[in-house]
Amino acid sequence: MTPTAGAAHGNHRATYREVLAEPRFRLLFATRTVAITADALRITTFSVLVYATTDSALLSALAFGIGFLPQLFGSLLLGSLADRLPPRALLTGGYAFECAAALLLALVRMPIAASLGVVALVALATPVFSGASSRLIAQALEGDAYVLGRSLNNIAGSGAQLFGLALGGATVAALGPHRALAVSAVLYLGCALAIRIRLPRRRSGATESVQGDGGTVRTSLNGAALLLRGQTVRRLMLGQWLPPAFVAGAEGLIVAYAGGRHFAPGWYAVLMGCLPVGMLIGDVLVGRLLPPPTRERLVVPLAALMGLPLFGFAAGPGVGASSCLLLLSGFGFAYGLGLQRPFLDALPQDGHGQAFGLLGAGGMTLQGVGPACFGTVSAGIGTGGAIALAGCAAALTAGWIHLWHDPATPKPVLRDLETTDTPRKAHTA
C-alpha cells in the first residue's frame, strides 16, 4: 500500500492529485478509459454493420444490446476467476481477447448469428476482467482515496463513452465499419501491452487457497450465493443497481419523446447528452468538494434527485425544460459515491474481485432490461408518462434506501457475511 492510499482513512478528504499519484491506479485508470472508448466504438460500429447488412432495426438493436445482457451470467458462472488468477495475466488476456474479437468482426465475413455470438462471448467474460481491475484498485487505494478513485473512473467512463460514440460515427463515415472495428482492435491491443509492460507481476492472494474446490463454475455460483445471502451486501448491490436501471428506462424513451413532441431534428441527441453531463458535474462536485461523512449523508437525497425531476415529463415539457430535468437527474447519480466505502467494508476479504464483477454485471444487465420494460409501458400511457413512472420508481428506491442506510456509521453492521469462519472458507477454499 502506498503512502497516498494509507493517508486516506476515516474522515480524511482525499484529492484527485493524491489518487492519481498512485502508479497502479493511474495505469488501470488510463487503460480502462481507453478500453471504454474502444467498447463504445466497437458496439456502435457493429450495430451499424449489422443494420447495413440486414436492413433490420431489430437485429441492429440486438447487436447494440448483446454486449451487455450476458454479463450477469458471466459473473455468476465465471466470477471467481477474478480472485483466483494472477491479475496481470488476467487483464492482459482480457484486453487481448477483446482485440481478437474486434479483429475477427473486422476481417472475417461471418453470418450475423455467429457475429452476435462473438460479441456475446466477450460480454460473458467481461465481469471477470472488470472485477480483477476493480480489486486491484481497492488494494491500491483506501478510505476516501478509494471513493475518489471510483469517482474518477465514473467521470472518465462517461466522457470516454461519449467520445467513443462520436468517434464511432466519424470513423465509420471516414473508413467504413470494418476498418472502424479494426481501429477498436488497435485500442484494445494498446491496453493489453500497457498492462503487460507496466503492471507489476503479483499473484492473486486467493490463488493458492482455491485449488481443488470442484471447478470454476461451482466456485463462482457458491461465491455469488454467499455474497447475495448477506443482507447488507445484497441491499448495497440493489441500492446501486435499481435507481440507474430505472433512469436508463427513462433514457431509452428520450428519442421517442422528442419525436412525439416534434422537436427539431438533432435535439434528441442534445437531450440524451444531458444525463451524462449531469453525471460528470455531480461526480466532480460531490466527489471533490464534500467530505466523506457528508457524501454518505446525502445518499438518499441524491438518489431521490435521480427520480424526482423525471416526474416533470408527465406534463410534456419542451426542449429547454426537458434538458434541465435530465441534467438534474444526472446529477443525482453522485449518490453512488456515498455507498462505495460501506460496500467495500461489507465484502469478505477474499472475494473482492467477484463482488465487483457481480456489481458491474448486474448493473449493466438491469440497465439493458429497463428500457425494454418502460418502452412496453409507454404503449399504454405515452412516453412522457412512462418517463415519469421510471422517475417514480427511482424515487421509491431512494425511500427504500432510507429505511436501511445509516450514514452515521461508516462501517455499519456489514459483517453478516462473516458471522463464522466456515462460510468464508467455503468461498475461498
Disulfide bonds with the S-S distance in Angstrom:
none
